[in-house]
Amino acid sequence: MPTYPFAESFNLEAAFNEVRDYWSPKVVAQVNDQYVKVAKVRGQLLWHDHAHEDELFFVVRGRLKIEYEGGRIVDLPAGSMHVVPRGTLHNPVAEDECWIVLIEPVQTKHTGDVDSPLTKTIEAQLHGAG
């Protein structure tokens, strides 16, 4: 049973239209113990990791780069999916506006244990604040 009442179906484009701020994910669905989130991103988030959770990125529009410690960069054009393994330091970057879907466990903190002005609580993500 979901912990928050989500619709069984939703329009992805309409969900993105409700996102007002960059780097402010909005939870749009729950599948078992995973949240499905939409976000618009531009610029860079920050270096962080998720110690116990993998994180799936699906690029719907635009282009996203995932920077990894050691200099590796994964370039993700629209239509691409990428999994950041748990415990892996990474930094998402988008030169221009990019629309992404994130799939991650419900307990995943937005920026791991790193706190910044861009960090959103799960409560803010559930209620679409920002």
HUSUL-V686550 format. One record per residue. SS is DSSP state (H for helix, E for strand, L for the rest). PSI is psi in radians with two decimals (NA if undefined). NEAR is the number of other C-alpha atoms within 8 Angstrom. Layout:
ss->SS psi->PSI near->NEAR
ss->SS psi->PSI near->NEAR
This chain:
ss->L psi->2.17 near->3
ss->L psi->2.58 near->7
ss->L psi->-0.17 near->4
ss->L psi->2.43 near->5
ss->L psi->1.88 near->5
ss->L psi->2.65 near->8
ss->L psi->2.63 near->6
ss->L psi->-0.53 near->5
ss->L psi->2.62 near->4
ss->L psi->2.76 near->8
ss->L psi->2.11 near->6
ss->H psi->-0.76 near->6
ss->H psi->-0.75 near->6
ss->H psi->-0.67 near->8
ss->H psi->-0.76 near->11
ss->H psi->-0.60 near->11
ss->H psi->-0.37 near->7
ss->L psi->-0.22 near->7
ss->L psi->2.10 near->15
ss->L psi->-0.59 near->7
ss->L psi->2.56 near->7
ss->E psi->2.60 near->9
ss->L psi->0.53 near->10
ss->L psi->1.40 near->15
ss->L psi->2.56 near->12
ss->E psi->2.18 near->14
ss->E psi->2.20 near->13
ss->E psi->-0.25 near->12
ss->E psi->2.83 near->10
ss->E psi->2.28 near->11
ss->E psi->1.88 near->7
ss->L psi->-2.14 near->6
ss->L psi->0.46 near->7
ss->E psi->2.41 near->10
ss->E psi->2.52 near->14
ss->E psi->2.15 near->13
ss->E psi->2.58 near->12
ss->E psi->2.56 near->15
ss->E psi->2.56 near->15
ss->E psi->2.33 near->15
ss->E psi->2.64 near->13
ss->E psi->2.43 near->12
ss->E psi->-2.59 near->8
ss->E psi->2.64 near->9
ss->L psi->-1.59 near->9
ss->L psi->2.80 near->8
ss->L psi->2.21 near->7
ss->E psi->2.98 near->12
ss->L psi->2.97 near->12
ss->L psi->1.80 near->15
ss->L psi->-0.61 near->8
ss->L psi->0.05 near->6
ss->L psi->2.38 near->11
ss->L psi->2.77 near->11
ss->E psi->2.19 near->12
ss->E psi->2.24 near->11
ss->E psi->2.29 near->12
ss->E psi->2.06 near->11
ss->E psi->2.03 near->17
ss->E psi->-0.71 near->11
ss->E psi->2.45 near->10
ss->L psi->-2.68 near->11
ss->E psi->2.35 near->13
ss->E psi->2.47 near->13
ss->E psi->2.40 near->11
ss->E psi->2.00 near->12
ss->E psi->2.41 near->12
ss->E psi->2.68 near->11
ss->L psi->2.41 near->7
ss->L psi->-0.06 near->4
ss->L psi->-0.10 near->6
ss->L psi->2.42 near->7
ss->E psi->2.26 near->8
ss->E psi->2.10 near->7
ss->E psi->2.16 near->8
ss->E psi->1.74 near->13
ss->E psi->2.97 near->10
ss->L psi->2.40 near->9
ss->L psi->-0.15 near->9
ss->L psi->2.64 near->9
ss->E psi->2.59 near->9
ss->E psi->2.40 near->8
ss->E psi->2.17 near->8
ss->E psi->2.04 near->10
ss->L psi->2.57 near->8
ss->L psi->2.53 near->11
ss->L psi->0.18 near->9
ss->L psi->2.10 near->11
ss->L psi->2.24 near->10
ss->E psi->2.84 near->13
ss->E psi->1.90 near->12
ss->E psi->2.42 near->11
ss->E psi->2.37 near->13
ss->E psi->2.06 near->13
ss->E psi->-0.69 near->8
ss->E psi->2.97 near->8
ss->E psi->2.36 near->9
ss->E psi->2.42 near->14
ss->E psi->2.23 near->13
ss->E psi->2.66 near->13
ss->E psi->2.32 near->12
ss->E psi->2.41 near->13
ss->E psi->2.10 near->11
ss->E psi->2.73 near->12
ss->E psi->2.61 near->11
ss->L psi->-0.47 near->7
ss->L psi->-0.02 near->4
ss->L psi->2.16 near->9
ss->L psi->2.45 near->9
ss->L psi->-0.91 near->8
ss->L psi->0.62 near->12
ss->L psi->-2.34 near->11
ss->L psi->0.13 near->8
ss->L psi->2.26 near->6
ss->L psi->2.33 near->8
ss->L psi->3.01 near->5
ss->L psi->-0.36 near->4
ss->L psi->-0.26 near->8
ss->L psi->2.30 near->8
ss->L psi->2.35 near->10
ss->L psi->2.82 near->8
ss->H psi->-0.59 near->8
ss->H psi->-0.78 near->6
ss->H psi->-0.66 near->11
ss->H psi->-0.64 near->13
ss->H psi->-0.62 near->11
ss->H psi->0.07 near->8
ss->L psi->0.49 near->12
ss->L psi->2.08 near->8
ss->L psi->NA near->7
